[in-house]
Amino acid sequence: MWLMEIAVLADVHANLPALEAVLEDIGDLDVFCCGDLVGYNPFPNETVELFRRQGILGIMGNHDYAVATGDSSRLNAPAKKVVEWTAKELSADNLKFLSSLPKSYEDERLSAFHGSPCDPLFDYIFQNTSDEILTSFIGKSSILILGHTHLPFTREIKGKLVLNPGSVGQPRDHNSRAAYAVLDLEKQSAVIRRVKYDVDSVAREIRRQGLPLEFAERLYSGD
């Protein structure tokens, strides 16, 4: 179903200006999202609606799950506050869309989890995870896509690729620019791309909505 190259996103987190900048940079490529459309940032409806209009294929992240189910028990207090605010703000159609997202994706070439196959929503898999563990996660697929850490990386293991595209909406690798990846399915290789966006506009809206200020500060520091 995919063309030779696709764009891979993760952890958009209701950051509409970042998403718009990334989609403009992507151009005409098909897009796959590895979870977390909402959380942390102040544009949940606009973000979900843009995904729906673009017909972007994606899976559920832990913040999506918390908003859709009302179960935020595994989130910290500031994140819970945003989840509760988001659940009140989202339209019924957008909440239904979040609830419909699957927790994983798999086809003949790639598999994707926000966390990992062991815990699709909450598991943190980092670049230094052992080859043995990553190989067990890849299974029969050629490419494994993960999210959740907000830290971009690529790893090649025994001719297979593991990719985390980083975060569009709240990068944590000390780089404030939005991150995504261009994945070449034929070559099984990926390039991480960074895109500037209007951080000030998001920070202002976080403050205006009374959301935790630490989430505005993180957008500037990228950590």
RODO-2510 file (C-alpha; in nm, 4 decimals, decimal comma):
residues 223
     n   res          X          Y          Z
     1     m     0,0000     0,0000     0,0000
     2     w     0,2988     0,2315     0,0522
     3     l     0,5104     0,4056    -0,2076
     4     m     0,8891     0,3703    -0,1904
     5     e     0,9271     0,6569     0,0586
     6     i     0,6982     0,7596     0,3430
     7     a     0,7159     1,0163     0,6206
     8     v     0,7005     0,8855     0,9765
     9     l     0,5819     1,0988     1,2685
    10     a     0,5302     1,0425     1,6391
    11     d     0,4358     1,2366     1,9506
    12     v     0,2649     1,5320     1,7859
    13     h     0,1008     1,6174     2,1198
    14     a    -0,1535     1,8756     2,0053
    15     n     0,1169     2,1071     1,8721
    16     l    -0,0598     2,2351     1,5625
    17     p     0,2054     2,4851     1,4434
    18     a     0,4725     2,2134     1,4595
    19     l     0,2521     1,9663     1,2733
    20     e     0,1666     2,2189     1,0029
    21     a     0,5350     2,3010     0,9524
    22     v     0,6254     1,9329     0,9310
    23     l     0,3479     1,8518     0,6838
    24     e     0,4605     2,1412     0,4648
    25     d     0,8157     2,0046     0,4731
    26     i     0,6909     1,6538     0,3914
    27     g     0,5123     1,7566     0,0752
    28     d     0,3389     1,4758    -0,1135
    29     l     0,4725     1,1747     0,0771
    30     d     0,2328     0,9370     0,2496
    31     v     0,2424     0,9817     0,6274
    32     f     0,2331     0,7335     0,9146
    33     c     0,2041     0,8425     1,2796
    34     c     0,3314     0,6296     1,5670
    35     g     0,0991     0,7641     1,8344
    36     d     0,0170     1,0525     2,0669
    37     l    -0,1782     1,3098     1,8728
    38     v    -0,2803     1,4819     2,1960
    39     g    -0,1409     1,5737     2,5382
    40     y     0,0935     1,8451     2,6695
    41     n    -0,0033     2,1155     2,4183
    42     p    -0,3117     2,3335     2,3575
    43     f    -0,4461     2,2481     2,0103
    44     p    -0,6090     1,9032     2,0396
    45     n    -0,9138     1,9589     1,8192
    46     e    -0,7195     2,1332     1,5455
    47     t    -0,4528     1,8612     1,5470
    48     v    -0,6950     1,5691     1,5302
    49     e    -0,9030     1,7422     1,2639
    50     l    -0,5947     1,7982     1,0488
    51     f    -0,5047     1,4302     1,0775
    52     r    -0,8560     1,3328     0,9790
    53     r    -0,8621     1,5687     0,6793
    54     q    -0,5249     1,4430     0,5582
    55     g    -0,6281     1,0789     0,5997
    56     i    -0,3087     1,0025     0,7910
    57     l    -0,2696     0,6430     0,9041
    58     g    -0,1645     0,6045     1,2654
    59     i    -0,1801     0,4186     1,5936
    60     m    -0,2676     0,5080     1,9517
    61     g    -0,0231     0,6496     2,2055
    62     n    -0,0496     0,6566     2,5834
    63     h    -0,1885     1,0117     2,5941
    64     d    -0,4439     0,9265     2,3263
    65     y    -0,5449     0,6277     2,5375
    66     a    -0,5726     0,8358     2,8543
    67     v    -0,7982     1,0905     2,6858
    68     a    -1,0097     0,8279     2,5097
    69     t    -1,0638     0,6085     2,8164
    70     g    -1,0365     0,8520     3,1059
    71     d    -0,7615     0,6354     3,2568
    72     s    -0,4622     0,8605     3,3253
    73     s    -0,3357     0,6571     3,6212
    74     r     0,0091     0,6019     3,4665
    75     l     0,0736     0,9695     3,3911
    76     n     0,2314     1,2287     3,6183
    77     a     0,0229     1,5087     3,7688
    78     p     0,0969     1,7824     3,5093
    79     a     0,0285     1,5429     3,2212
    80     k    -0,2954     1,4325     3,3890
    81     k    -0,4066     1,7941     3,4072
    82     v    -0,3659     1,8335     3,0323
    83     v    -0,5397     1,5010     2,9664
    84     e    -0,8398     1,6130     3,1713
    85     w    -0,8475     1,9497     2,9929
    86     t    -0,8151     1,7788     2,6530
    87     a    -1,1006     1,5390     2,7235
    88     k    -1,3268     1,8372     2,7959
    89     e    -1,2093     2,0305     2,4906
    90     l    -1,2297     1,7568     2,2273
    91     s    -1,5379     1,7341     2,0103
    92     a    -1,7341     1,4092     2,0163
    93     d    -1,6163     1,3218     1,6648
    94     n    -1,2516     1,3814     1,7502
    95     l    -1,2798     1,1787     2,0700
    96     k    -1,4369     0,8971     1,8699
    97     f    -1,1474     0,9152     1,6239
    98     l    -0,8907     0,8874     1,9043
    99     s    -1,0785     0,5929     2,0513
   100     s    -1,0747     0,4150     1,7151
   101     l    -0,6964     0,4180     1,6765
   102     p    -0,5363     0,0718     1,6986
   103     k    -0,2567     0,0031     1,9467
   104     s    -0,0276    -0,1428     1,6807
   105     y     0,0195    -0,1707     1,3060
   106     e     0,1697    -0,4490     1,0986
   107     d     0,1989    -0,5303     0,7305
   108     e     0,4386    -0,7356     0,5202
   109     r     0,7171    -0,4780     0,5585
   110     l     0,6821    -0,2960     0,8857
   111     s     0,5404    -0,3132     1,2346
   112     a     0,4739    -0,0179     1,4631
   113     f     0,4091     0,0375     1,8326
   114     h     0,4051     0,3575     2,0339
   115     g     0,5888     0,1730     2,3112
   116     s     0,6847    -0,1852     2,2249
   117     p     0,5184    -0,5211     2,1513
   118     c     0,5415    -0,5988     2,5247
   119     d     0,3568    -0,2817     2,6278
   120     p     0,2270    -0,1030     2,3172
   121     l     0,1415     0,2209     2,4948
   122     f     0,3868     0,2784     2,7792
   123     d     0,7144     0,0920     2,7174
   124     y     1,0233     0,3102     2,6647
   125     i     1,2679     0,1699     2,4084
   126     f     1,5869     0,3715     2,3700
   127     q     1,8717     0,3706     2,1206
   128     n     2,0940     0,1694     2,3562
   129     t     1,8440    -0,1165     2,3922
   130     s     2,0217    -0,4464     2,3235
   131     d     2,0226    -0,6075     1,9788
   132     e     1,8675    -0,9185     2,1311
   133     i     1,5641    -0,7315     2,2636
   134     l     1,5156    -0,5262     1,9478
   135     t     1,5462    -0,8355     1,7278
   136     s     1,2748    -1,0068     1,9300
   137     f     1,0521    -0,7014     1,8815
   138     i     1,1041    -0,6838     1,5044
   139     g     0,9805    -1,0377     1,4481
   140     k     0,9025    -1,1165     1,0848
   141     s     0,8924    -0,7546     0,9726
   142     s     1,1835    -0,5780     0,8058
   143     i     1,1224    -0,2443     0,9786
   144     l     1,0141    -0,1639     1,3346
   145     i     0,8799     0,1842     1,4139
   146     l     0,8575     0,3068     1,7738
   147     g     0,7695     0,6339     1,9475
   148     h     0,7084     0,7511     2,3056
   149     t     1,0636     0,8519     2,4040
   150     h     1,0638     1,1739     2,1960
   151     l     1,4244     1,0836     2,1058
   152     p     1,4986     1,0125     1,7381
   153     f     1,7222     0,7246     1,6375
   154     t     1,7829     0,4620     1,3725
   155     r     1,9425     0,1227     1,4307
   156     e     2,0273    -0,1452     1,1750
   157     i     2,0313    -0,4973     1,3163
   158     k     2,0994    -0,8023     1,1003
   159     g     1,9654    -0,6344     0,7889
   160     k     1,6579    -0,4938     0,9616
   161     l     1,5794    -0,1373     1,0652
   162     v     1,4543     0,0064     1,3941
   163     l     1,3306     0,3659     1,3726
   164     n     1,2105     0,6219     1,6217
   165     p     1,1322     0,9460     1,4357
   166     g     1,1458     1,1594     1,7496
   167     s     0,8725     1,4048     1,8419
   168     v     0,6911     1,6587     1,6300
   169     g     0,5318     1,8360     1,9234
   170     q     0,7693     1,8119     2,2207
   171     p     1,1278     1,7131     2,1264
   172     r     1,3499     1,5972     2,4122
   173     d     1,6915     1,5707     2,2478
   174     h     1,7940     1,9300     2,3314
   175     n     1,6777     2,0472     1,9897
   176     s     1,3618     2,2570     1,9850
   177     r     1,2847     2,1927     1,6180
   178     a     1,0101     1,9448     1,5301
   179     a     1,1414     1,6014     1,4325
   180     y     1,0205     1,3432     1,1840
   181     a     1,1735     1,0803     0,9556
   182     v     1,1706     1,0024     0,5859
   183     l     1,1715     0,6241     0,5530
   184     d     1,2892     0,4506     0,2355
   185     l     1,1070     0,1185     0,2356
   186     e     1,3135    -0,0330    -0,0454
   187     k     1,6535     0,0531     0,0998
   188     q     1,5329     0,0033     0,4603
   189     s     1,6944     0,3288     0,5636
   190     a     1,5681     0,6468     0,7261
   191     v     1,6771     1,0081     0,7574
   192     i     1,5742     1,2220     1,0542
   193     r     1,4619     1,5701     0,9526
   194     r     1,4186     1,8810     1,1696
   195     v     1,1794     2,1671     1,1043
   196     k     1,1527     2,5081     1,2701
   197     y     0,8101     2,6293     1,3755
   198     d     0,6540     2,9118     1,5771
   199     v     0,7243     2,7986     1,9336
   200     d     0,6083     3,1313     2,0760
   201     s     0,2531     3,0826     1,9509
   202     v     0,2224     2,7468     2,1263
   203     a     0,3751     2,8740     2,4499
   204     r     0,1361     3,1696     2,4536
   205     e    -0,1652     2,9427     2,4123
   206     i    -0,0423     2,7084     2,6867
   207     r    -0,0339     3,0074     2,9199
   208     r    -0,3699     3,1397     2,7989
   209     q    -0,5393     2,8057     2,8611
   210     g    -0,3875     2,7725     3,2079
   211     l    -0,1975     2,4547     3,1254
   212     p     0,1232     2,3684     3,3158
   213     l     0,3914     2,6236     3,2313
   214     e     0,6634     2,3596     3,2337
   215     f     0,5275     2,2342     2,9022
   216     a     0,5797     2,5764     2,7457
   217     e     0,9339     2,5884     2,8817
   218     r     1,0153     2,2439     2,7392
   219     l     0,9309     2,3620     2,3894
   220     y     1,2120     2,6172     2,4069
   221     s     1,4703     2,3921     2,5715
   222     g     1,3934     2,0752     2,3775
   223     d     1,4419     1,8537     2,6809
***
